[in-house]
Amino acid sequence: MSTADLVFTGGPVFTGDPARTRATSLAVVGERIIAVGHDEVRELIGPRTEVVDLAGKLLIPGFQDAHIHAVSGGMEMAECDLTGTTGVDDYLRIIGTYAAAHPDRPWITGGGWSMESFEGGLPSRQLLDQLVPDRPVLLSNRDHHGAWANSRALELAGITAETPDPADGRIEREADGTPSGVLQEGAVALVQRLVPASTEADRTEGLLRAQAMLHSLGITGWQDALLGSFSGITDPSDAYLAAARDGSLTARVSGALWWDRARGAEQIPELVERRAKSSHGRFRAGSVKIMQDGVAENFTAAMTSPYLDACGCATANTGLSFVDPEALRDYVTELDALDFQVHFHALGDRAVREALNAVEAAIEANGRRGNRHHLAHLQVVHPEDVARFARLGALANIQPLWAAHEPQMDELTIPFLGPERAAWQYPFGDLVRAGATLVAGSDWPVSSPDPLAGLHVAVNRAEPGATDGRVFLPEQRLDLTTALAAYTAGSAHVGGHDEAGSLRAGYLADLVVLDRDILTGPAEEIAEARVEQTFVGGTRVYAG
């Protein structure tokens, strides 16, 4: 009998296999699992076998993130990083310190500020001017759908009171029409286009920085949700290809090629060409990302009925559909016929409906081709559309961390949606009960990439560490097994990694060791668990 290269014993082992969800031992040869079971697996231990005694710690399939911006997140880690706090004084201290430490940088860039930190979600240019009056500053907010600029940046971009809003964005203004310093959606590009472009070396360093951090969180693969140039962002595809070719890409990555919403079907042949050139080793790019709308906090998410104002009265604004809904049907039908997967950003209920209508049109025209189209974010889903996910085979790509009471939700979202629509938010439980397949991601650097934090919120519908006892729409909670499946088998499925996401003989040995068995521990302690080891294809890529 041949022996294994690697054996885990002393379980528990969560397999993700419905036929055998729990085991205590697992054996690996090369990149693949050869046995999952109990004491009999120990017979595969030989003189050269590495044995990992789990000692009661939990072995699970590697996490996969179905919607992430890894390269830009990794690059932002080296810029002016405002994540990890919501205090205005903290922001000002960090910005001032960063600017002083980098006197030769022509631009101060970075981001991560929260809208909840400022009245109405809008910081002022004057706050930045007092810190950095002589150099341009452009800092993305936490959700990356808006940015904060100082007066110098606005001046360089030629943005004045007379500058019209772009069709896909908004320039926030003071009472006399002077730009206030906040740019929403497509308006960010008016300044971003002036920021010095990153180099391939910058992007590759960002990728490897991100990959190390993601492996430390147990993430073994992901789908990068934006491969292309958008709003001044440089296409990160070259970094992925370079890392795939030299072997430094240890994760399994699928990429979503950016759909230029200022163009139409004439870009499809270019996407076909890019797909052919953008695959090597553990990286492939067979998806197309279509951003159909914005976000609720700045009133650009596309809704079926108007947003409310601060007094609770209906406005004339129902958000933005960035791609004409009728044209969207045609584009998706053509992409589907070419066997592209379509990865939609669909946050408001109208955008969700428009995306589902496009998937339905593709099926009617092409039949079911199995391209695993998926809708990401799903903040507001009209109840009439919940059952359509299963019927159409559209995958529900959820970002669980957002489904909790926190200031941005309670102060900047719920009051402007109204009680009926606010109750349609992040309907994870309804989607599962209706037969939808869930996949899960983080949208990092918009929010934390930690899957354990995401699992915690999916199960508890409350943020880790919350002590006020409030549960956000408790009927939408998921059981932990379902949530774990979304982060593993579900996200592997959407990424086309069909031999990952479950621990079965013959499958890839993408594995994570947690420091405790979260399946038997208290639900309110899920986020306290930590990753101790991560393996991709049987190779250890992280050891805490």
N, C-alpha and C positions, 0 to 999 in steps of 0.2 A: 504494500500500500504506500502511495506517495505521501509525503508529509507537507504540511502547510508552511508558508512563509511567515504567517501572522495568525495568531489565535487569540481571541478574546474569550475569557471565561469568567465565571463567578457573577454573571449577569446582575440585573435584568437587561434584556435586549428587546427593544421595540422594533418589530420588523416592518410594520406598515403593510404586511401581507395579510389580507382578510382571512386566509386559510390558517394562518398561525401568527397571531399578533404578538405573542410573547415567546421568548426563548431565553436561554441563559448563556449560550456559547455561539461563537461564529468563527469560521476559518477562512483565510484568504490565501490564494496563490497568485502571484503577479498582481494584476489589476483587478482581479475578480474574486467574488465570494464563491467558495466551493462547498460550503456546508453551513447550515444554520440549525441549531438544535440544542441539545443539553449535554450531559456527560459524555455521550458517544463521540462528540466532536473532539474531545481531548485525545482520542486515538490518533489524530492527525498531527500531534505535536512530535517533532523530531529534534535531533541535536542542534539544528540550526534555526529552529522556529522561534520567533519572538513571541513571547506570551505576555499578554496584557491582562492582569488580574483586575477585573472591574470592581471587585470588593463592594458590590452593592450599588455602584454608580451605573448610570443609564447609558447604554449604547443605542444610538438612533441613526437613521439615514441622515446624510448631510443636508443641511438647509439649502434651499435655492431661493433666490430673490427674483421674482417675476417682473419687477419694474424698478430699475435703479439707474443712476447716472454715475457709474463708478469712477470714470476718468475725471470728470469735472469735480466730483466729490473729493477725490484724492488731491487734485490741484488746489482746491479751496483750503485743504488742511494746511497748506503752506502759505496762504494769504492771510488777510485780516479776518480772523475767524470769530464771529460773534455768537456762535452756537453755545449752548450750555448755560445761558442766562437770559433773563427777560428784563433786567434792570437798566434803565436809561443811563444812569451814572456808570454802570459797568460798561455799557457800549462805548460811552465817551472816553472812558479810561483806556479801553482796549484799542480804540482807533487812534487816540493820541500817542499811546505807547508804540503802536506799530509804525505810525508815520515817523516818529522820532528815530526808531530803530532802522528805518529804511529811507534815509534822506536822498538816495540816488534814484529811487523808483519814480518814474515820471507820472505814474498813476497809482492811487491807492485803491485796490480792488479786493473783493472778498464778499462776505455777507453772512447771513444767518440771523438777522434781527427779526423779531416777532412783531406783527401788527398790534397785538394786544398791549404792547408796551407804550403805545402812543395814543393820544385821544383821537378817536375816529380811525385809528390804524395808520395815521399819516405823520411821520416825522418831518421836520423842516430842514431846508437847506442851511438856514442860519446856524443850526447846531453843529453842522459839519464845518461851516465857514470859520467858526471860532477856533476850531482845532487845526484845520488845514486850509488856510486861505489862498495859498499860492500854487497848489497843485490840484488837478482834478481828482475827485473821489466818486466812485460808483460802487455801491454795496447792495447786492441782491437781498431781498427779504427771504424769510424762511421757506416760503413756498416757491420762490424763484419766478413768480408771476408779476413781480414788481421790483423796483430798485429805488434807492435813495441816492440822490446826487447833490453835490455841493454847487455853489454858484459858478465856480470856475469850470466845472464839467458842462453845465448848461450853456455857459458863454461860448465855450469851444465848439459845442454842437449847434450853436446858433438858435437855441430855443428861447423864444421870447413870448410876450403876451400875445403877439400876432401869429405865432406858430399854430396851425390847426392840428387837432388830434388826428393821428393816423386812423385808418379804417379799422385796424385790429387792436387799438389800444387807446389810452387816455393819458393826457398830461394833467396831473392835479395842479390846481391853481389857487392863488390867494384871491382875496376879494376883488382886486383890481385886474385880475387876469394874469398877473405875473406867475410864472411857474413856481410852485412851492418847493420843489425838490424831489417829489415822488413821481415816478413814471410807471404806468401800468401796462402790462402785456406788451403789445408791439411797439409802444412808445419807448420802451427800454432801448430798442435798437438804434434810436436816434443818437444816443450817447455811446452805446456799446460798440458801435462800428468804429469809433475812434480809439478804443483801447488797443494797445499794442498786442498783436496776435501772439499766441503761445507758439512755441516751437515743438517739433516732434519729440525732442528730448524732454521738454516740460511735460508733455502729455504722457510719455512713457514712464517718467518718474511718478507722475500722479497715479497712473494705473497700478504700478507696483506698490506704491504707498497704500493705495486703497485695498489692493488684494491682500496685503499682509494684515490689515485691520479686519477685513471681512472674514478671512480664515480664522482669526482669533475669536470671531463670533460664531463659528461653526458653519459658515457659508462656503459651499463647495462649488457653486455655479450661480449664474444669473443671466437675466436678459437686460442688456443695456438699452434703455428706452429712447436714445437719441443719438443716432449715428448720422451726422450731417452738420451743416453750418446753419446756425439759427441765432438771430439776435446777437451777433458778434461772437458766438461760440464757434470754435474751430472743430471740424470733424475729428473725432478721436479714433477713427478706424485705423489710421496708420500706427497708432500705439498698440492696438490689439494685434495687428498683423506682425509688427516687429517682435512683440513678446511671444506670439505663437510660434514664430519661426526660430527664435533663439532658445525656446524652451522655458523662458521665464514665466510664461502664462501657465500657471498650475490649475487655475479654475476652469470650469467648462462654461463657455460664454456664447450665448446667441445674441445677435444684435438686431435692432430695429432701425432700418434706414429711414431717415427723416423725409416726410412728405412736405414739400414746399407749398404752403397754402396760398402763395401768391401766383402759383402756376396751376396747370391742369394736367390732362392726360398726356400731354407731350413729354412729361418727365418720366413716364413709365419705361420707355426703352433705356433710359439712363439708369433706372433702378435695376433693370435686368442685368445691365453690364456691371454695375457695382456689386450686385449679388455674386456674379461669377468671379469677380476679382477679390472679394472680401471673405474668403473662407480658407482657413489653413489650420491644421491640427485641431486644437480645442476651441477654435473660434470660427463661427459661421454667422452670416448675416442674411437670413431668409425671411425676415419680417419687415413690414413697412409701418412706421408710426404715423398715425394721423391724429393731430390734436384738433378735436372738434369744438372745444370750448375752453373757457378760462377757469376761474375759481370763484366760489361763492363770496368770499370775504371782500373782494373788490367788485362784486356784482357783474362779473363777466361770464360766470357759468351759465349755460343756456337752460332756461326754465320754460315750462309750458304755461306759466302764469307770471305776472309781474312781481318783482321784488317789492317789499314794503319800505316805507321811509321810517324815520325815527319815531314818528307818531303812530305807526301801524297802518297807514293808508297806502293803497296801491299806487305805485309809480308807473311811469310809461316804459320802464326798462325791464326787459326779459332776458338780458344777457346777450352773448355773442355766439353765433354759429360761424366758426372760422371758415368752414367749407360749406358751400351751398348744399343743402340736403339732397336735392335732386341730382346734382352733379356727383355727390358722394356715392349714391347708389351705383352710378355708372363706373366710377373709379374703382370701387371695391369689387364690382363684378369683373372688371378687366384684370385686376390684381389677383383675384381668386382663380380666374382661368389660367393664370400664369403660375399658379401654385405658390404665391406669396401668402404668408400669414399676415393679417392686418391686426395691428396693436393700436387700439383706439384710446385716446384720452377722452373720457366721457364722464363728466362730473355732475352736471345738472340733469334733471329728468328729461328735458327736451333733447339734449345731446345723447343721452342713453337711448332714447327712442329713435333718433336719427341714425345712430350706429346700428341698432338692431334692424331697422328698416333696410339699411344697406346690406347687412349680412343676409337678410331674407331675400333681397333682390338677387344677390349672387347665387343663392341656392336655387332659386327659381330658374335662373338662366343656365347655370352650370351643373346642377345636381350637387350632391354632397361630396366634396373632394377631400374632406378631412384636413383642412388647413389650420384648424385650431385658432380661429379668430378669437380675440379676447378684448374685453372692455375694462379699462383700468379706472380706478378711483371710486366710481359709483357712489358718490356722496348722497345724491337724491335720486331715487328710482321710483317712478310712478307705480302704484300697486298693479295697474293693468299690464305692466311690462315685465313683472317679476317672472311669470311662468314662461315667457318667451325665451329666456336663456336656455333652458333645457330643451325646449322644442326646436330651437335653431342650432343647438350645439355650441352656442357662444359661451366662452369661459368667462367667469366672473373673477376679475383680477382685483383683489381687495388689498387695501393698506390699513390693517387693523388699528394701528396706533392712533388714527384720527377719530376713532369711534368712542369718544369719551368726553365727559364734561371737562372743559378747560376754558380759560378766558376767551380764546379766539372763537371757540364754539358758542359759548354762552353770551358773549358781548357783541361779537361781530357777525354772527351767522344766524342763530335762532331768531332774534328779534326781527330780522329782515326777511326771513322765510315765512314766519307765522306758524302757529301750532300744528295745523294739519300737515303742511309740507315738511316741517321740522321732524315729524314722526316718521317720515319716509327715508330718513338718513341711514346709510350704511346698513341695509337690511340683510345682514349675513344669514341670520336664522331663517328668514323667509325664503331666501334663495336656496338654501340647503333643503328645506322642506318641499320646495317646488322642483327639486331634482337637478339643480344647477351644479356644475363642477366648479369648485373654488380653487383658485391659485392665489398665492400671497406674495407681497413684496413690500418695500419700504418707501420708495421714491427718494431714497437718500441721494443728495444731502438735504432734501426738503425736511426729512425727519430721520430719527435714529435708524440705522440699519440693523439694530439688534433684534433678531427673530424672537428671542425670549421675551423681550418687552412687548413685541407684537402679539405673541401668543397670550401673554398676560391680559392684554386689553381685549383680544378676541373672546376670551373666556369670561372675563370679569366685567367688561364694558366700563372699566374705570382705569385711570392711569396708575402705574406702579407707585406705591407710596401714598395713594390718596387715602385720606382719613375722614372725609366728610360723609362717607356712607352713600353718596349718590351714585346711582347706576344709570348709565345712558341707554335708554330703551332696552330694558332687561330681556324682553322677549326675543331680542336679536342676538343674545349670547350664543356662542358655540361651545360644544363640549370639547375637551382638550384633544381627544383623538382626531376629531374632524379638523380642528385648527392645525394640528401637527401635520395631518395629511396634506392640507393646502400648502404648507411651507416646504413640503418634501416631494411627495409623489405628484401633487398637482402642479407645482412649479416646474418640476422636471418634465412633466408632460407638455406644458406650454412651450418649454424651451427645446423640445424635440429630443430630450435626453431620455429615451425610452428604456434604457437599461440602468437608470439611476432612480433614486427616490424611494426605493424599497430595499429591504435586506433579504434577498432571496439567492439561492444558488444560481450562479451564472450571471448575476447582476454585477455592475461595477462597485468596487469597494470604496464608495464615498461615504464616510462614516464620521460620527461625532460622539465623543464621550462627554457627558454632562457630569457635574459633581454630585448629582442627586437624582432620584427617580421622581420627576415632576408629575408622573402619571398617578402616583399614589400619595403625593404630598398635598398640602392645602392649596387650593386654587389661588388664594391671595398671596402665595409665596412663589409663584411661577417665575416672576422676574428676578428673584433673588438667586436663581440657579446660574451657574457659570460653566463655560466651555473649558474643559481641561485638555482635550486633544482633538485635532481635526485631521482626517485622512482623505486624500483624493486619489482614486485608483490604487489604494493600498499603500500609498506613500504618505508619511506624516508631514503635513505642511504647517502644523501649529502644535506646540506643546506649551501649556501655561506653567 
